[in-house]
Amino acid sequence: MPDSPEIIAAVDLGSNSFHMVVARHQDGNIAIIDRLREMVRLAGGLDDEGNLSEQAQQRALECLARFGQRLVDFKADNVRAVGTNTLRRARNRGDFLDQAESALGFPIEVVAGVEEARLVYLGAIHTLPAQGQRRLVVDIGGGSTELIVGEGVEPLALESLYMGCVGMSQQFFSDGRLNAKNMDAARMHARLELRPVKASFRSHGWSVAIGTSGTIRTVQEVQRQMSGEPHITKTGLDRIIDAVVGAGKIKKLSLPGLSSERAPVFPGGVAILAEVFETLRLETMMTAEGALREGILFDMLGRLADEDARVRTVRDMERRYHVDADQATRVEQTALAILEQVMESWLLSSRLARQMLCWASRLHEIGLDIAHAQYHRHGAYLLEHADMPGFPSQEQKLLALLVLNHRRKLSLSAIPKIAPAWQQKCLKLIVILRLAVLLNRTRAPASLPAFQLVPQDDTLEIRFPPGWLSEHPLTRADLEREVGYLRNAAVGLIYS
């Protein structure tokens, strides 16, 4: 009997446009049932100091409020909202995100560039015929350009470059003039951005080049109406650039298939695409309907079906950093046993809280691959700065904080940098992980005794069977030391 359909939604807070797609998910398939798109031009609101202007924030918040109305009554696990390049760059994103999440009604993740590229690839390949070819996927957004080479569902190379149609248009065409000089300058800038990845991408090779995003689909439509060609070609792209330059001014730019809304950022996007063709020696490019938001949907589908990219990432890191899998499992099982007893009192019943605790347990010793001294700091650094497919930056920061604080003195200065909703939960998860590590110090397979936990808001009491602590003096000493460590974080620990 087929499963009942479930409605899921993805929100893409792009640098140029905000998008939302709503889909019906049933038996592993996705059917789009609604789309919303608004041109917000978030990147255009970044000032010279990297702060979002009040006007840009207001445009974004009004858009998100409209999206939020569509998402009323959606389950939290069925909505994923993702911010990209402009929100990665914005210095005042913290205050903005608080308001944005309130307007939308759901958390917003700011993803790293390579994670954005992974999601773009996922969205593109799921909307193309399955042909087993190696593909180059290019996405030109408002603030960044993603390049991916992949085969099947697996990306082989992922890059996110610091150039997009909004930023390029502001930098090289801000006076509204279109001429060979500023087009050449824009193309040279794009060429220099592409240079560091040229050799590595060429070495992978591909059978077909695929373009996603509004810029590339607009180029395809302009070329189709100008020449009748169904795909973007190098010669057709050259003709479009000549037509853009020939317009003389952006306000006079009128090409078949180019909307007045898209025209102000079209010159910058076309300059980037021309240099992608030149640098990667492309002759033709077809387009795909799927992009970041569709990638978010398919990634959500994987999570709902227990095919989570984050699980694969954790397993890969365990192998790469030679984690003692047996010890990781012991710590994980103990942490989960503690969680079961405290999760209601400490408000840790969410699926993500459980996942973060499990992943921190699996990865708490990765720093040992560098050195034993300060290995918790080495591990935290790796987790905060590594490319971790599937993990948004907030989850990486939370994971790094857990690993940093699993032993020795607590270092909690970074807690204010994570989402407010997780700040209190983070400290509680740290306490659970510390106890799980402490109770498995002997690294022995022998099972721990049944212990009882009595949680309160800022105190945890742990009760062992009578006489057990007397027979385990090292554990008693470790617990006594832990009382002092936790006291400095305003957490009381009582043991008996």
HUNOR-V198913 format. One record per residue. RES is the residue in one letter. SS is DSSP state (hx for helix, st for strand, lp for the rest). BURIAL is # if it has 9 or more other C-alpha atoms within 8 Angstrom, else .. D_CENTER is the distance of its C-alpha to the mean C-alpha in Angstrom with 1 decimal. Layout:
res=RES ss=SS burial=BURIAL d_center=D_CENTER
res=RES ss=SS burial=BURIAL d_center=D_CENTER
This chain:
res=M ss=lp burial=. d_center=35.0
res=P ss=lp burial=. d_center=31.7
res=D ss=lp burial=. d_center=29.0
res=S ss=lp burial=. d_center=29.0
res=P ss=lp burial=. d_center=26.4
res=E ss=st burial=. d_center=23.3
res=I ss=st burial=# d_center=21.6
res=I ss=st burial=# d_center=17.9
res=A ss=st burial=# d_center=16.0
res=A ss=st burial=# d_center=12.8
res=V ss=st burial=# d_center=12.4
res=D ss=st burial=# d_center=11.1
res=L ss=st burial=# d_center=11.8
res=G ss=lp burial=# d_center=12.7
res=S ss=lp burial=# d_center=14.8
res=N ss=lp burial=# d_center=17.8
res=S ss=st burial=# d_center=17.6
res=F ss=st burial=# d_center=16.0
res=H ss=st burial=# d_center=16.0
res=M ss=st burial=# d_center=16.4
res=V ss=st burial=# d_center=17.4
res=V ss=st burial=# d_center=19.3
res=A ss=st burial=# d_center=20.3
res=R ss=st burial=# d_center=22.8
res=H ss=st burial=# d_center=21.8
res=Q ss=st burial=# d_center=24.8
res=D ss=lp burial=. d_center=25.8
res=G ss=lp burial=. d_center=22.6
res=N ss=st burial=. d_center=22.9
res=I ss=st burial=# d_center=21.2
res=A ss=st burial=. d_center=23.3
res=I ss=st burial=# d_center=22.1
res=I ss=st burial=. d_center=24.4
res=D ss=st burial=. d_center=23.2
res=R ss=st burial=# d_center=21.3
res=L ss=st burial=. d_center=21.1
res=R ss=st burial=. d_center=20.4
res=E ss=st burial=. d_center=21.4
res=M ss=st burial=. d_center=21.7
res=V ss=lp burial=# d_center=20.5
res=R ss=lp burial=# d_center=20.5
res=L ss=lp burial=# d_center=18.2
res=A ss=hx burial=# d_center=18.3
res=G ss=hx burial=# d_center=22.0
res=G ss=hx burial=# d_center=22.1
res=L ss=st burial=# d_center=21.0
res=D ss=lp burial=. d_center=24.2
res=D ss=lp burial=. d_center=25.4
res=E ss=lp burial=. d_center=24.1
res=G ss=lp burial=# d_center=20.5
res=N ss=lp burial=# d_center=21.0
res=L ss=st burial=# d_center=20.4
res=S ss=lp burial=# d_center=23.8
res=E ss=hx burial=. d_center=25.2
res=Q ss=hx burial=. d_center=25.8
res=A ss=hx burial=# d_center=22.3
res=Q ss=hx burial=# d_center=21.1
res=Q ss=hx burial=. d_center=23.8
res=R ss=hx burial=# d_center=23.0
res=A ss=hx burial=# d_center=19.5
res=L ss=hx burial=# d_center=20.7
res=E ss=hx burial=# d_center=23.5
res=C ss=hx burial=# d_center=21.2
res=L ss=hx burial=# d_center=18.9
res=A ss=hx burial=# d_center=22.2
res=R ss=hx burial=# d_center=23.3
res=F ss=hx burial=# d_center=20.2
res=G ss=hx burial=# d_center=20.6
res=Q ss=hx burial=. d_center=24.2
res=R ss=hx burial=. d_center=23.1
res=L ss=lp burial=# d_center=20.9
res=V ss=lp burial=. d_center=23.8
res=D ss=lp burial=. d_center=24.5
res=F ss=lp burial=# d_center=21.2
res=K ss=lp burial=. d_center=20.3
res=A ss=hx burial=. d_center=17.3
res=D ss=hx burial=. d_center=15.9
res=N ss=hx burial=# d_center=16.4
res=V ss=st burial=# d_center=14.2
res=R ss=st burial=# d_center=10.5
res=A ss=st burial=# d_center=9.7
res=V ss=st burial=# d_center=6.9
res=G ss=st burial=# d_center=7.9
res=T ss=lp burial=# d_center=8.1
res=N ss=hx burial=# d_center=10.7
res=T ss=hx burial=# d_center=13.3
res=L ss=hx burial=# d_center=11.6
res=R ss=hx burial=# d_center=10.3
res=R ss=hx burial=. d_center=14.1
res=A ss=lp burial=# d_center=15.8
res=R ss=lp burial=# d_center=17.9
res=N ss=lp burial=# d_center=18.7
res=R ss=hx burial=# d_center=15.3
res=G ss=hx burial=. d_center=16.1
res=D ss=hx burial=. d_center=19.2
res=F ss=hx burial=# d_center=17.8
res=L ss=hx burial=# d_center=14.9
res=D ss=hx burial=. d_center=17.7
res=Q ss=hx burial=# d_center=19.7
res=A ss=hx burial=# d_center=17.0
res=E ss=hx burial=# d_center=16.1
res=S ss=hx burial=. d_center=19.9
res=A ss=hx burial=# d_center=20.5
res=L ss=hx burial=# d_center=18.0
res=G ss=lp burial=. d_center=18.9
res=F ss=lp burial=# d_center=15.5
res=P ss=lp burial=. d_center=12.6
res=I ss=st burial=# d_center=10.0
res=E ss=st burial=# d_center=6.4
res=V ss=st burial=# d_center=5.8
res=V ss=lp burial=# d_center=2.8
res=A ss=lp burial=# d_center=5.2
res=G ss=hx burial=# d_center=7.7
res=V ss=hx burial=# d_center=8.1
res=E ss=hx burial=# d_center=4.9
res=E ss=hx burial=# d_center=6.0
res=A ss=hx burial=# d_center=9.3
res=R ss=hx burial=# d_center=9.0
res=L ss=hx burial=# d_center=8.3
res=V ss=hx burial=# d_center=11.1
res=Y ss=hx burial=# d_center=13.2
res=L ss=hx burial=# d_center=13.0
res=G ss=hx burial=# d_center=14.0
res=A ss=hx burial=# d_center=16.7
res=I ss=hx burial=# d_center=18.4
res=H ss=lp burial=# d_center=18.7
res=T ss=lp burial=# d_center=20.7
res=L ss=lp burial=. d_center=22.9
res=P ss=lp burial=. d_center=25.9
res=A ss=lp burial=. d_center=25.5
res=Q ss=lp burial=. d_center=27.6
res=G ss=lp burial=. d_center=26.5
res=Q ss=lp burial=# d_center=26.2
res=R ss=st burial=# d_center=24.1
res=R ss=st burial=# d_center=22.1
res=L ss=st burial=# d_center=20.7
res=V ss=st burial=# d_center=18.1
res=V ss=st burial=# d_center=17.8
res=D ss=st burial=# d_center=15.9
res=I ss=st burial=# d_center=17.3
res=G ss=lp burial=# d_center=15.5
res=G ss=lp burial=# d_center=16.9
res=G ss=lp burial=# d_center=15.5
res=S ss=lp burial=# d_center=14.2
res=T ss=st burial=# d_center=15.3
res=E ss=st burial=# d_center=13.4
res=L ss=st burial=# d_center=15.8
res=I ss=st burial=# d_center=15.6
res=V ss=st burial=# d_center=18.6
res=G ss=st burial=# d_center=18.7
res=E ss=st burial=# d_center=21.3
res=G ss=lp burial=# d_center=21.1
res=V ss=lp burial=. d_center=17.7
res=E ss=st burial=. d_center=17.0
res=P ss=st burial=# d_center=15.5
res=L ss=st burial=. d_center=17.9
res=A ss=st burial=# d_center=16.6
res=L ss=st burial=# d_center=13.4
res=E ss=st burial=# d_center=13.6
res=S ss=st burial=# d_center=12.3
res=L ss=st burial=# d_center=15.4
res=Y ss=lp burial=. d_center=16.2
res=M ss=lp burial=# d_center=18.3
res=G ss=lp burial=# d_center=18.2
res=C ss=hx burial=# d_center=21.0
res=V ss=hx burial=# d_center=21.1
res=G ss=hx burial=# d_center=21.2
res=M ss=hx burial=# d_center=23.6
res=S ss=hx burial=# d_center=25.8
res=Q ss=hx burial=# d_center=26.1
res=Q ss=hx burial=. d_center=26.8
res=F ss=hx burial=# d_center=29.4
res=F ss=lp burial=# d_center=30.7
res=S ss=lp burial=. d_center=30.7
res=D ss=lp burial=. d_center=34.5
res=G ss=lp burial=. d_center=34.4
res=R ss=st burial=# d_center=36.3
res=L ss=lp burial=# d_center=35.7
res=N ss=lp burial=# d_center=37.7
res=A ss=hx burial=. d_center=37.6
res=K ss=hx burial=. d_center=37.1
res=N ss=hx burial=# d_center=33.9
res=M ss=hx burial=# d_center=32.5
res=D ss=hx burial=. d_center=33.5
res=A ss=hx burial=# d_center=31.8
res=A ss=hx burial=# d_center=28.5
res=R ss=hx burial=# d_center=28.8
res=M ss=hx burial=. d_center=29.7
res=H ss=hx burial=. d_center=26.6
res=A ss=hx burial=# d_center=24.4
res=R ss=hx burial=# d_center=26.5
res=L ss=hx burial=. d_center=26.0
res=E ss=hx burial=# d_center=22.2
res=L ss=hx burial=# d_center=22.4
res=R ss=hx burial=# d_center=25.1
res=P ss=hx burial=. d_center=23.1
res=V ss=hx burial=. d_center=21.4
res=K ss=hx burial=# d_center=24.5
res=A ss=hx burial=. d_center=26.2
res=S ss=hx burial=. d_center=23.4
res=F ss=hx burial=# d_center=22.4
res=R ss=hx burial=. d_center=26.1
res=S ss=hx burial=. d_center=26.8
res=H ss=hx burial=. d_center=24.6
res=G ss=lp burial=. d_center=26.4
res=W ss=lp burial=# d_center=25.7
res=S ss=lp burial=. d_center=27.9
res=V ss=st burial=# d_center=26.4
res=A ss=st burial=# d_center=24.1
res=I ss=st burial=# d_center=21.9
res=G ss=st burial=# d_center=20.7
res=T ss=st burial=# d_center=18.3
res=S ss=hx burial=# d_center=17.8
res=G ss=hx burial=. d_center=20.6
res=T ss=hx burial=# d_center=22.1
res=I ss=hx burial=# d_center=22.8
res=R ss=hx burial=# d_center=24.0
res=T ss=hx burial=# d_center=26.2
res=V ss=hx burial=# d_center=27.6
res=Q ss=hx burial=# d_center=28.5
res=E ss=hx burial=# d_center=30.2
res=V ss=hx burial=# d_center=32.1
res=Q ss=hx burial=# d_center=33.3
res=R ss=hx burial=# d_center=34.3
res=Q ss=hx burial=# d_center=36.4
res=M ss=hx burial=. d_center=37.9
res=S ss=hx burial=. d_center=38.8
res=G ss=lp burial=. d_center=38.1
res=E ss=lp burial=. d_center=35.8
res=P ss=lp burial=. d_center=33.1
res=H ss=lp burial=# d_center=30.6
res=I ss=st burial=# d_center=29.7
res=T ss=st burial=# d_center=32.1
res=K ss=hx burial=# d_center=32.6
res=T ss=hx burial=. d_center=36.0
res=G ss=hx burial=# d_center=34.7
res=L ss=hx burial=# d_center=32.0
res=D ss=hx burial=# d_center=34.7
res=R ss=hx burial=. d_center=36.8
res=I ss=hx burial=# d_center=34.0
res=I ss=hx burial=# d_center=33.6
res=D ss=hx burial=. d_center=37.4
res=A ss=hx burial=# d_center=37.4
res=V ss=hx burial=# d_center=34.7
res=V ss=hx burial=# d_center=36.7
res=G ss=hx burial=. d_center=39.9
res=A ss=hx burial=# d_center=38.9
res=G ss=lp burial=# d_center=39.5
res=K ss=st burial=# d_center=37.5
res=I ss=hx burial=# d_center=34.2
res=K ss=hx burial=. d_center=36.1
res=K ss=hx burial=. d_center=38.4
res=L ss=lp burial=# d_center=35.6
res=S ss=lp burial=. d_center=36.4
res=L ss=lp burial=. d_center=35.5
res=P ss=lp burial=. d_center=35.8
res=G ss=lp burial=. d_center=32.5
res=L ss=lp burial=# d_center=30.9
res=S ss=lp burial=. d_center=30.4
res=S ss=hx burial=. d_center=31.4
res=E ss=hx burial=. d_center=28.0
res=R ss=hx burial=. d_center=26.3
res=A ss=hx burial=# d_center=29.2
res=P ss=hx burial=# d_center=28.3
res=V ss=hx burial=# d_center=25.1
res=F ss=hx burial=# d_center=26.6
res=P ss=hx burial=# d_center=28.3
res=G ss=hx burial=# d_center=25.3
res=G ss=hx burial=# d_center=23.4
res=V ss=hx burial=# d_center=26.5
res=A ss=hx burial=# d_center=27.0
res=I ss=hx burial=# d_center=23.6
res=L ss=hx burial=# d_center=24.3
res=A ss=hx burial=# d_center=27.9
res=E ss=hx burial=# d_center=26.8
res=V ss=hx burial=# d_center=24.3
res=F ss=hx burial=# d_center=27.3
res=E ss=hx burial=. d_center=29.5
res=T ss=hx burial=# d_center=27.4
res=L ss=lp burial=# d_center=26.4
res=R ss=lp burial=. d_center=29.9
res=L ss=lp burial=# d_center=28.9
res=E ss=lp burial=. d_center=31.7
res=T ss=st burial=# d_center=30.1
res=M ss=st burial=# d_center=26.7
res=M ss=st burial=# d_center=26.2
res=T ss=st burial=# d_center=23.6
res=A ss=lp burial=# d_center=21.3
res=E ss=lp burial=. d_center=20.7
res=G ss=lp burial=# d_center=17.3
res=A ss=lp burial=# d_center=14.2
res=L ss=hx burial=# d_center=10.6
res=R ss=hx burial=# d_center=12.0
res=E ss=hx burial=# d_center=14.0
res=G ss=hx burial=# d_center=11.2
res=I ss=hx burial=# d_center=9.5
res=L ss=hx burial=# d_center=13.1
res=F ss=hx burial=# d_center=13.8
res=D ss=hx burial=# d_center=10.9
res=M ss=hx burial=# d_center=12.3
res=L ss=hx burial=# d_center=15.7
res=G ss=hx burial=# d_center=15.0
res=R ss=hx burial=# d_center=14.1
res=L ss=hx burial=. d_center=17.2
res=A ss=lp burial=. d_center=19.2
res=D ss=lp burial=. d_center=18.2
res=E ss=lp burial=. d_center=16.7
res=D ss=lp burial=# d_center=13.3
res=A ss=hx burial=# d_center=11.3
res=R ss=hx burial=# d_center=10.7
res=V ss=hx burial=. d_center=14.5
res=R ss=hx burial=. d_center=15.1
res=T ss=hx burial=# d_center=13.0
res=V ss=hx burial=# d_center=15.1
res=R ss=hx burial=. d_center=18.2
res=D ss=hx burial=. d_center=17.7
res=M ss=hx burial=# d_center=17.4
res=E ss=hx burial=# d_center=20.5
res=R ss=hx burial=. d_center=22.4
res=R ss=hx burial=. d_center=21.4
res=Y ss=lp burial=# d_center=22.5
res=H ss=lp burial=. d_center=25.5
res=V ss=lp burial=# d_center=24.8
res=D ss=lp burial=. d_center=27.9
res=A ss=hx burial=. d_center=26.8
res=D ss=hx burial=. d_center=29.8
res=Q ss=hx burial=# d_center=29.3
res=A ss=hx burial=# d_center=25.6
res=T ss=hx burial=# d_center=26.8
res=R ss=hx burial=# d_center=29.5
res=V ss=hx burial=# d_center=27.3
res=E ss=hx burial=# d_center=24.9
res=Q ss=hx burial=. d_center=27.9
res=T ss=hx burial=# d_center=29.4
res=A ss=hx burial=# d_center=26.3
res=L ss=hx burial=# d_center=26.1
res=A ss=hx burial=. d_center=29.8
res=I ss=hx burial=# d_center=29.5
res=L ss=hx burial=# d_center=26.7
res=E ss=hx burial=. d_center=28.9
res=Q ss=hx burial=# d_center=31.6
res=V ss=hx burial=# d_center=29.7
res=M ss=lp burial=# d_center=26.8
res=E ss=lp burial=. d_center=28.9
res=S ss=lp burial=# d_center=30.4
res=W ss=lp burial=# d_center=27.2
res=L ss=lp burial=. d_center=25.1
res=L ss=lp burial=# d_center=22.8
res=S ss=lp burial=. d_center=23.2
res=S ss=lp burial=. d_center=19.6
res=R ss=hx burial=. d_center=18.0
res=L ss=hx burial=. d_center=15.0
res=A ss=hx burial=# d_center=17.6
res=R ss=hx burial=# d_center=19.3
res=Q ss=hx burial=. d_center=16.4
res=M ss=hx burial=# d_center=15.4
res=L ss=hx burial=# d_center=19.2
res=C ss=hx burial=# d_center=19.5
res=W ss=hx burial=# d_center=16.8
res=A ss=hx burial=# d_center=18.2
res=S ss=hx burial=# d_center=21.6
res=R ss=hx burial=# d_center=20.8
res=L ss=hx burial=# d_center=19.4
res=H ss=lp burial=# d_center=21.6
res=E ss=lp burial=# d_center=24.0
res=I ss=hx burial=# d_center=21.9
res=G ss=hx burial=# d_center=23.3
res=L ss=hx burial=# d_center=26.7
res=D ss=hx burial=. d_center=26.0
res=I ss=lp burial=. d_center=26.5
res=A ss=lp burial=# d_center=29.3
res=H ss=lp burial=. d_center=30.6
res=A ss=lp burial=. d_center=31.3
res=Q ss=lp burial=. d_center=28.4
res=Y ss=hx burial=# d_center=26.2
res=H ss=hx burial=# d_center=24.1
res=R ss=hx burial=# d_center=23.2
res=H ss=hx burial=# d_center=22.5
res=G ss=hx burial=# d_center=20.2
res=A ss=hx burial=# d_center=18.3
res=Y ss=hx burial=# d_center=18.0
res=L ss=hx burial=# d_center=16.7
res=L ss=hx burial=# d_center=14.0
res=E ss=hx burial=# d_center=12.8
res=H ss=hx burial=. d_center=13.1
res=A ss=lp burial=. d_center=12.5
res=D ss=lp burial=. d_center=10.1
res=M ss=lp burial=# d_center=8.8
res=P ss=lp burial=# d_center=7.7
res=G ss=lp burial=# d_center=6.3
res=F ss=lp burial=# d_center=5.4
res=P ss=lp burial=# d_center=3.4
res=S ss=hx burial=# d_center=6.0
res=Q ss=hx burial=# d_center=8.5
res=E ss=hx burial=# d_center=8.8
res=Q ss=hx burial=# d_center=9.4
res=K ss=hx burial=# d_center=11.8
res=L ss=hx burial=# d_center=13.5
res=L ss=hx burial=# d_center=14.0
res=A ss=hx burial=# d_center=15.4
res=L ss=hx burial=# d_center=17.6
res=L ss=hx burial=# d_center=19.0
res=V ss=hx burial=# d_center=19.9
res=L ss=hx burial=# d_center=21.4
res=N ss=lp burial=# d_center=23.6
res=H ss=lp burial=# d_center=24.7
res=R ss=lp burial=# d_center=28.1
res=R ss=lp burial=. d_center=30.5
res=K ss=lp burial=. d_center=30.3
res=L ss=lp burial=# d_center=27.4
res=S ss=lp burial=. d_center=25.2
res=L ss=lp burial=. d_center=23.6
res=S ss=lp burial=. d_center=23.3
res=A ss=lp burial=. d_center=19.5
res=I ss=hx burial=# d_center=19.4
res=P ss=hx burial=. d_center=19.7
res=K ss=hx burial=. d_center=16.5
res=I ss=lp burial=# d_center=14.5
res=A ss=lp burial=. d_center=14.5
res=P ss=hx burial=. d_center=18.2
res=A ss=hx burial=. d_center=18.1
res=W ss=hx burial=. d_center=17.2
res=Q ss=hx burial=# d_center=19.6
res=Q ss=hx burial=. d_center=22.6
res=K ss=hx burial=# d_center=21.0
res=C ss=hx burial=# d_center=19.6
res=L ss=hx burial=. d_center=23.2
res=K ss=hx burial=# d_center=24.5
res=L ss=hx burial=# d_center=22.0
res=I ss=hx burial=# d_center=23.1
res=V ss=hx burial=# d_center=26.7
res=I ss=hx burial=# d_center=26.3
res=L ss=hx burial=# d_center=24.7
res=R ss=hx burial=# d_center=27.4
res=L ss=hx burial=# d_center=30.1
res=A ss=hx burial=# d_center=28.8
res=V ss=hx burial=# d_center=28.9
res=L ss=hx burial=# d_center=32.3
res=L ss=lp burial=# d_center=33.9
res=N ss=lp burial=# d_center=33.0
res=R ss=lp burial=. d_center=34.3
res=T ss=lp burial=. d_center=37.1
res=R ss=lp burial=. d_center=34.6
res=A ss=lp burial=. d_center=37.3
res=P ss=lp burial=. d_center=36.9
res=A ss=lp burial=. d_center=39.4
res=S ss=lp burial=. d_center=38.0
res=L ss=lp burial=. d_center=37.8
res=P ss=lp burial=. d_center=40.2
res=A ss=lp burial=. d_center=39.3
res=F ss=lp burial=. d_center=38.4
res=Q ss=st burial=. d_center=38.1
res=L ss=st burial=# d_center=35.7
res=V ss=st burial=# d_center=36.6
res=P ss=st burial=# d_center=33.6
res=Q ss=lp burial=. d_center=34.2
res=D ss=lp burial=. d_center=31.9
res=D ss=lp burial=. d_center=32.3
res=T ss=st burial=# d_center=34.4
res=L ss=st burial=# d_center=34.2
res=E ss=st burial=# d_center=37.4
res=I ss=st burial=# d_center=37.5
res=R ss=st burial=# d_center=40.7
res=F ss=lp burial=# d_center=41.8
res=P ss=lp burial=. d_center=44.9
res=P ss=lp burial=. d_center=48.1
res=G ss=lp burial=. d_center=48.9
res=W ss=hx burial=. d_center=45.6
res=L ss=hx burial=# d_center=44.6
res=S ss=hx burial=. d_center=48.1
res=E ss=hx burial=. d_center=47.6
res=H ss=lp burial=. d_center=44.3
res=P ss=hx burial=. d_center=45.0
res=L ss=hx burial=. d_center=42.0
res=T ss=hx burial=# d_center=39.7
res=R ss=hx burial=# d_center=41.9
res=A ss=hx burial=. d_center=41.6
res=D ss=hx burial=# d_center=37.8
res=L ss=hx burial=# d_center=37.6
res=E ss=hx burial=. d_center=40.0
res=R ss=hx burial=. d_center=37.9
res=E ss=hx burial=# d_center=34.8
res=V ss=hx burial=# d_center=36.7
res=G ss=hx burial=. d_center=37.0
res=Y ss=hx burial=# d_center=33.4
res=L ss=hx burial=# d_center=32.2
res=R ss=hx burial=# d_center=35.0
res=N ss=lp burial=. d_center=33.4
res=A ss=lp burial=. d_center=30.3
res=A ss=lp burial=. d_center=32.7
res=V ss=lp burial=# d_center=32.2
res=G ss=st burial=# d_center=35.5
res=L ss=st burial=# d_center=35.9
res=I ss=st burial=# d_center=39.2
res=Y ss=st burial=. d_center=40.3
res=S ss=lp burial=. d_center=43.5
